[in-house]
């Protein structure tokens, strides 16, 4: 099983001081975090796309291109590319360029996105939310499969036997579909034969097992066999359980309450947070051993091919994130790999 990190590169105030670091500093910190993950032998680093003031990355491919020049082995992915409001031609070109820079380590994780700011920004209607994604995913897959493309849709000008360049380092770019829990999205990925990343950021992980079974059943019926499956969940690792909880909670609560106010969610409290840290919860926050045990539990539950620990929920201090990555790479990852190769 591959082990990696995902981040949205939050740019929010420190809950205690109220101070927000500059976007320049946040990007510099992010580069150091990716470099450390690569040096420690983690498998994947994935960066999200947002168009809001509280996240610093609106173009994952640009950041991943920079990361390609300072890393050696780690796979570099979006998490996600908001394909509905982007141009599949440019998405392919951007990630093919990252692939060339990195020697074949680029991946696209495509999704509809959980925020809507990019739709009015790029002139799209929310009424077309699902149709946009379906149509643009079809075009992206065609571009990935063939140098010359002939295609026609409803939301983008047609393409008549035109080439898309540059081509990726390898024959094709890996394209994953990221979903938050809708059966329709799971069925789409299974029918298309695309790897699936399931975001489990709330509730009991076991509640997502029917979606995994639906994905694998759909994939098998479409003749694709067993496809790669990943889970992405919020997490944080520190030297001991109490330290991890105490360090992570203020930033997690600030971030979740800020977004919750926009969406009408009830406030997050410490009791809910502690429930989320249990084996029945979605949070992987604790000591290296506790996080190891929980990843192994989810691997056994879902038969995972990849696990992404989503760190820096809220703009946690850089030194604490670096320590989290260090513990993930030096203690958690070796124990998981040992356990799975007995």
N, C-alpha and C positions, 0 to 999 in steps of 0.2 A: 504494500500500500504506500502510495506517495503521501508525503507530509509537507504541508506548505502554510503560507501566511497570506491572508487577504487584509486589505485596509482600504478605507475611504479617505485617508489622509485628512482627518478632521482638523478644522481650524476654528476652535471655539475657546472662549475664555477659561482660564483656570478657575474652578469653582470657589477656591479659597481667596485668591488674590484679585480675581477679576481681570487679570492681564492676559491679553492674547498675543502670542508671538507673531512675527511678520510672516507673510506667505513665503518670502525668500528663505527664511530660516526653516520653515516647515518642510520645504522641498529639500533643503540641504540635509535635514534630519532624515527624511525619507530615503535619500540616497545612501546614507550611512546604514540605515536599517536593512535595506536590500542587500548591500554589500556584505554585511555581517551574516545574513541568512545564507547567502551563497557560500561564504567561507566555512560555515558550519555544516554544510552538506544538506541543507533542506532542499526539497525538490521543486517547489513552486513559489513564486511571489505574484500575487494578483492585486490589481489596483482598480478601484471603482471610478466611474464617471459621474460627476454631478455639476450642476450649473447654479450653485447657491453660494452665498458668502461663507457658510460654515464648513465647506469642504474645499480643498485647495486644487484638486485635479479635475479639470474639465476635459482634458485630452489624454487619456491613459497612454496612447501610443507614443506621445512625445516623451513622457516620463520613462516609459519602458525602453525607448530608444536610447535615452541617456543611461539607463541602468544596464543596457546591453554592453556598453563600453567599459563598465567597471566590474562585471561579473564574468564567470567562466562556465558554469554548469547549470545554474538554476533556470527553470522554465519561467517565462515572463508572460503574464496573462492579464487581460482586462477582467474586471469583476464589478459591474458588467460594462460592456459597450451597449449604450441605449440605442439599439438598432432602429427602433421605430422613428426616431427623429434625426437619423444620420443618413448618409448616402453610402450604400453598400460598396460602390466602386471605390470611394475614398477610404472606407474602412479596410477593404482588402489591400489597397495600395499602402496604407499606413502600416498595417501589420506585416505585410510582406517585406517592407523596409526594415522593420524591427527584426524580422526573421533573418534577413541578410546581415544586419549588424551583429546579431547574436550567434550566427552560425546554426540557425535552425531551432531556436528555443522559444519562438513566439507562439502564443495561442490567443484565440478570441473566445471570450465567454459572452455570448449574446443574450440580452434580456430586454424586457419591455420597460424595466426601470420602476422603482417604487416612488419616485418623485416625478412631478409633471412639468417642472420649469422649462425643460428643453423643448416642449411642444410649441408653446407660443413664441419662444425665442427663435425657433427655426421655421415658424409659419405653418405648423401642423395643427389639425383639429383633434381635440381629445375624443370626439365622437368616432374617430377612425382608429382608436388606440390599438385594437386587436388586428384589424385589417392591415394597418401599416406594418406591424411586426411580421405578420405572415407573408406579405408580399415581398418585403425587403429581405427576409430570411431566404426566401426562394431565390432571389437574385444573387445574394451573397454565396449561396451554395453553388449556383451555376458558375459564378466567377471562379470560385475555388476549384471547381472541377475541370474548367476549360479555359484556355488562353483566349480564345475567340468566343464572343457571347452574342446571341440573338435573344432578345427578351422584350416583353411588353407587359405593362401593368397599369394601374389606375392612379398611382401617386407619384410617379416619376416618369420622365420622358423615356421612350422606347430606345433600345440599343439594337442596331442592325449589323451583325457580324463585325463587331469591333473588338480589338484586343485590349486587355487590361494589364498594365505593367507598372512596376516590375513584378515578376513572378517570385514566389516564395523560395527560400533556400531548398526546402524539400518539395516533393511533388505537390503536397497540399498542406494548408494550415489546419491544425486541429481547431475545430469549432465546437464548443460546448454550449448547451442551452442551460441557462440559469432560471430556476423557478422558485416561487415562494410558497407554493402549496395548492395551485389550481389544477384539477384533473385534466383540463383541456390542454394545458401547457405540457404536462407529462405525456399525454397521448401524442401530441405533436412531435416531441423529441423521439419517442419510441418509433413512430411511423417513419420518420426521416432517417433513423439510424444514427442519431447524434448522441454523444455522451451528455449526461445530465448532472448538473450541480443543484443540489437541494439546499436551500437556505433554511436552516432550523434555528430561528432566533427567538422562539417562544414556545411554551407548551412542553409536553412530554415527547421526547424523540420517538418513542414507540408509536405515537399517534400517526407518524408519517409512514409507517410500514405499508399500509394499503396503497399509498401513492407509489412507493418503490415496486410493489408487486404489480400494480397497473402498468407501470413503465416497462417492466421486464416482460409482462404478458403481451403488451402491444408490440414491443420490439420483436419478440419471437414470432408473433403472428405475421409480421411484415417481412420475416425472413432475415432479420439482422442478427439473431442470436443474442448473446449476453453482451451488453454494452457497458463501457466504463461508467461508474457512479461515484459522485463526490458529495460530501456534506460540508457546508460552511456554517460555522457557529461562532458567536461571540465568546471571547476567552481572554484569560490573562494568567500568567504564571509568576509566582514569586517564591521566595525561599521556604516559606511555610504557609499553611492554610489561612491563618488569621491575617497575616501580613498581606497576602494576595487579596483577600476580601476587603480589608480596610483601605488598601491603596486604590483598588479598582472602583469600588462602589461610588464615591463622589462624582467621578467622571462619567460613569455609566448612567447614574441617576440624572445628572444634568442633561446628558444627551437625550436619553429616552423621554424625559419630561418636556424638553424643548420641542421635540418632534411630536410628542403626545398632545401638547397644547394645540398644534396645528390640526391634528386629526381627531380630537375629541376623546383621547384615551384618558383613563383615570391616572392619577399620579403614581409613579413608582415609589415603593417604600422598601425599607431594609428587609422586612419579613418576606416580601415577594422575591426580592433579590436572593435571599438565602434559600428559598424554595427552588429557585432556578438553578442553584449550585448543587442541588441534590442529584442523585443518579437518575431521578425521574424528570429533571429539569434540563433546559437547553443551554445553560451557561457552563463553560469549562473554565472555572476560576478557582485556583487553589495552588497547592504545592505541586512539584513535578510528578510525584506519585499519584496524586488525585487526578490530575489531568491525563496522565498515562492511562489510568484505569478507565476513565470515562471514554477516551478515544477507543480503547480496546472494546469496551461495551458496545459502542456504536458500530464498530467494525464488525463485530459478531452479529449484531442485530440486522445490519443492512448488507453485509458482505461488500464493504466499501473498497474502491480502488484508490481513493484520494480523500484526505481530510484537510480542510483549510481552517486554521485558527484565525478568526477575525479579531485583530488586535487594534488598540487605540480607538475604543469607542468613547468619544470625547477626546480632546487633545491632551492625552496623558504626557507627563514629562518625558523627554527623550531618553534620559538615563534609565528610567524604569522600563521603557519599551525595549531598550537595548538589553537590559538584564532579562526581560521576558524572552526575547529571541534567543539569548545565550542559553537559558535553561531549557528551552524547547529543543534547541539543536544539540546540546551536550548531555542532557539527561532524559528528556521525554522521548525524542526520536530514537536513540539507541535502544531503549527498553522496549519500545513498540516493535522495532524491527527484529529484535531478539525473540520477542514473544511470538511473532507471526512466522518465524522461520525455525521453530523448534522441530 
